[in-house]
Amino acid sequence: MLVERGLEALNVELVSDAYAIAANYLRRSGAIPDTLVTDERLLKILIKLLQHGEFNKIRLANKAIARFEAQGEASAVA
């Protein structure tokens, strides 16, 4: 998932687990479509959080969800 995009990650499993948690929540809430395609915006948020030192998968997923939803609200207002 990450290697094919040329992204560097310290722990691919951590990002993968956090992505699965966040994407599952966002799919169920209707924020992203229910497909097997990776949501690039969510993945970029997770990578950025990881690069800033977040290594707990639950906190990583929760922060990514919050940022994803905040960005969605900001673009809806604009």
Sequence and secondary structure as in RCSB ss.txt:
>XXXX:A:sequence
MLVERGLEALNVELVSDAYAIAANYLRRSGAIPDTLVTDERLLKILIKLLQHGEFNKIRLANKAIARFEAQGEAS
AVA
>XXXX:A:secstr
  GGGT   S HHHHHHHHHHHHHHHHHHTSS SSSS  HHHHHHHHHHHHTT   HHHHHHHHHHHHHHHHHHH
HH 
